[in-house]
Structures are given as C-alpha cells and as structure tokens.
C-alpha cells in the first residue's frame, strides 16, 4: 500500500500585486514548491499578511504561509523551510481545594484575561465590575450621546470590556513574549467571535461592532468554567491588616464586606475615585508621565490617496492608516495615537463637569472620516505638584475647561485647524464635517490645552503634512480634549506582580503596566500565572 506523506512547509516573502485574485496565492505556492498541481496541496494557512506601499505604483501584499503538502519536496530557497512546531499556550489546572477564590476588580482586557486563565485553572475567580454588562452598556452610551445624561458608573470608560470595547479594537503590540501569550489572546478573541483576519494581519483590529460580541462571549466562557462576574458592583474600600489584604467593600444596592486573599486591581486608567481611595491606603503608588492633546479628522479618501496613491481599487485594500512622530525644537515629543481609519470621534467622558474624547471604528472602517489623537508628552514636572495624584488633577484641569467650552452640557468642543492656528472660535466648516458621536460645540481649543501642548501641535503639523499630503489642510477638524492616553499613576509591584500589600496584584493599563488591548490582556495573563503559581506552591 502507498505510504501517505504529509509535509508542513513555511514560505516567507510571497509578494503579490495588491489586486491579485484569490487563486494567485495557491498558484504561486505550487510554483515555488515545484508541485505538479493543486491536488498536492492539502492546506494553506496564512500566518502573516501585510501591505508594502513604499512604491505607490507597485502596491504589493506580502504573505507568510504554512503549507501542508502530500509530497516530500525540497527547494533550495532561503524563504522556504520546514515548519517549526509552535507549542500552544496551556493553562495548568490546580483547582481551589477549599481555598478562597481570587477576586478581580474590572472587566477590561486585563481583568477579563486574568479571569479567563484563572477559570481555566479551576480557581473559579470572582469578578466585580462597576459598570454594566455590554448589552446594557450599549444603550447607556447611546442615551448619553443623544441626551448628554452621563451614567457615572457605566459609560465609555466603565463597563464590561473596559474603554477598549468602544474603540477601534487594535491588537498591535510591541510586547515581546516567547511563551505564547500573544497567540493565546488572539485565538481567544477569534474563538469568541472576532474575524479570522486578526490571526494573520500585521495590523489586526476587531472593531467595536465585533468587540461587543467578543466580550460577551468571553464572559459566558468564564462563567461556564466556574467563574462569577458581578456587574454594577463598585469597590468602595480595601481592608488591610498588617500590610496584607483581608477583604474589600463592594457596593451595589447596598455595601457588603467580602473576604479576600488575592485581589487583582485591573481598574482601568479612568478610575479616579478608586485612585483616590488607594492613595489613602498604605499601597505604594507613584505619579506617571503620559500625554494629552486633541483628535484630528480628515477625509479617509485623502489618507488612502496619500498612503496608496490615486486610482486604486479600494475593494482590494483596507482603509489606510498612519503613524506620525515629531520632536519640537524644545524637545517635546508629538505623535499620532490610536489612529482610527474610517471611524468616529466619541465622547468618552466619565466624570461630572469634565469632557474628554476618544476615537473608534467599526470592523469595516467604512465611515467618511479618519481620526487620530495628536498627543504631546507631558512629564511629572509639568503637573505643578508632586503628590501621587498630581497627574490625575492635571488631566482634570483641562477636561474641566473642555467641558466649559462645550457650554457645560457634555458637548465636545470643535474647531477647524485654520482657526486653531489663529486662536479664534470657528464660525463655518469647510468640506470636512465632524463625525462626533454625541453633541459638539464650536470653540477655541487653545483654551483647553496647556500653551506648550498647543504650540507643539502647531509646530508638528507642517512636518506631518510632508508625510501625509493634506494633513495640514485648513478645514481639518480638531476636537478636544484627549487626556486618557494612559494612566496618570503607577501602582508599584514586584517581580511576582504583587504590590507592597501582600495579596494585592496591580494589573493592566490602570495600574500603569500596559498601553492598549493586547498589552493589557497579556499583563492580565501574567498576573493570573503568578496567582496560579501561588496556589501550586501552597499545595
């Protein structure tokens, strides 16, 4: 009988025209491997896919693929090699064995992934979230956009999925990890309902419309594995004895005290009332530098033409993005952040009397405008004070001014780029119209930024125009104010991920250890691993 052969081969640097037909990839693989026909290919799995737009007249897609063939073939090509097996992330199962389950505060990416790993380990975590489940949270945010009535506990910043639920859902990260955590995050998102593109795109994103489904499915999986998630439960207090956590007080309809041995603080970067409570405890915290600025909007077609060239078949190309950086003559860093192709600017306020904005996109990224934050680095020396919450108060100062510029009814202040440079309130728009989700009001945005931030942005704009043609156009739209790029504090922790209070695990973006969905999720996994290890050590 013939012996069945299955050979797995990895091919790098397959370059195809951007508008190639679907069968072109298979035909190219056949040619590179010198196969006799498509019947000798068992499977093709795309591992990476990116666009090379350096030569606008020769836009190319670049692929890395894993191919399983029915013929043992050898090709002398440095870009073709036998596939190296990848060890999948495995969660050790330890079980509670009568111990108190770990408690997690927050259901952002850090909290959700920490809870998922702990649940997979059989530790039945208990999660408390101050906001609502995502299904209810959608209605609450829509009500806010329409009426300006803000729910202080459940909004764009607070609620299931965290601030990332109402964003572009970018999954790019500079985090280096050789333990499979990144793949664990991507596969979890895919299994929970995200598009398979996130598994191979070099700039993966989920989109708000899919994030809502993904987050809800992750919650269901945690519960299936024995975990608990309690919404509309706010952590009022942490109970500490002899520098060890003993419990916490959570409030829903009424306050209740809960015994805790391991407490994960995945509170998010906007939990200011919680930061204040923590600062009054013997928990070691420190102020942290961040960045503030504005959102800028351009026509997406302008960004596409600048990045891809004119007369391109858009059916073969994603909405173009950009990443820009500049250093002013005074040494300030100015950069684009959280760029949302084909997206919207959203009112992300979470506190009475303070207005803040952010960007979001749906998966299709098919809205008229592109938007991005233009941020300027702010150091601790800029805060005007040295106490641990000085950065938080600095954020509040400018958000309060933005709120007042918006007629004190949660309208976001809006201005054309030309009028921003001139320092006058906008009276008339050009061809670019704001895409604000929520109410807006014409204002002079110079009044809700430190002068050094306004001047840095103005200095950077002409330089950015040399990278993206039309970036400095007069009718581009600016919206304020963006202050929540990262946490203004860091809750200090050691190599075991524990703070100076035994049993307390600062985690994710709010604790100062992440800067986006992926890095926060990975940090949540790392904290879970440390808790699992503590259970293993105590057996």
Secondary structure as GFF3:
##gff-version 3
##sequence-region A 1 539
A	DSSP	beta_strand	7	17	.	.	.	ID=ss1
A	DSSP	alpha_helix	23	33	.	.	.	ID=ss2
A	DSSP	three_ten_helix	38	40	.	.	.	ID=ss3
A	DSSP	beta_strand	41	52	.	.	.	ID=ss4
A	DSSP	three_ten_helix	56	58	.	.	.	ID=ss5
A	DSSP	beta_strand	60	69	.	.	.	ID=ss6
A	DSSP	beta_strand	80	82	.	.	.	ID=ss7
A	DSSP	beta_strand	103	105	.	.	.	ID=ss8
A	DSSP	alpha_helix	109	120	.	.	.	ID=ss9
A	DSSP	beta_strand	126	128	.	.	.	ID=ss10
A	DSSP	alpha_helix	134	147	.	.	.	ID=ss11
A	DSSP	three_ten_helix	163	166	.	.	.	ID=ss12
A	DSSP	alpha_helix	181	191	.	.	.	ID=ss13
A	DSSP	three_ten_helix	196	199	.	.	.	ID=ss14
A	DSSP	alpha_helix	208	224	.	.	.	ID=ss15
A	DSSP	beta_strand	228	230	.	.	.	ID=ss16
A	DSSP	beta_strand	234	241	.	.	.	ID=ss17
A	DSSP	beta_strand	244	251	.	.	.	ID=ss18
A	DSSP	beta_strand	255	259	.	.	.	ID=ss19
A	DSSP	beta_strand	263	265	.	.	.	ID=ss20
A	DSSP	alpha_helix	272	279	.	.	.	ID=ss21
A	DSSP	beta_strand	285	287	.	.	.	ID=ss22
A	DSSP	beta_strand	290	299	.	.	.	ID=ss23
A	DSSP	alpha_helix	300	308	.	.	.	ID=ss24
A	DSSP	three_ten_helix	314	316	.	.	.	ID=ss25
A	DSSP	beta_strand	325	327	.	.	.	ID=ss26
A	DSSP	beta_strand	333	340	.	.	.	ID=ss27
A	DSSP	beta_strand	344	347	.	.	.	ID=ss28
A	DSSP	beta_strand	357	360	.	.	.	ID=ss29
A	DSSP	beta_strand	369	378	.	.	.	ID=ss30
A	DSSP	three_ten_helix	380	382	.	.	.	ID=ss31
A	DSSP	alpha_helix	390	405	.	.	.	ID=ss32
A	DSSP	beta_strand	412	416	.	.	.	ID=ss33
A	DSSP	alpha_helix	417	422	.	.	.	ID=ss34
A	DSSP	beta_strand	436	437	.	.	.	ID=ss35
A	DSSP	beta_strand	440	442	.	.	.	ID=ss36
A	DSSP	three_ten_helix	445	448	.	.	.	ID=ss37
A	DSSP	alpha_helix	451	467	.	.	.	ID=ss38
A	DSSP	beta_strand	477	482	.	.	.	ID=ss39
A	DSSP	beta_strand	489	491	.	.	.	ID=ss40
A	DSSP	beta_strand	504	506	.	.	.	ID=ss41
A	DSSP	alpha_helix	517	537	.	.	.	ID=ss42
###
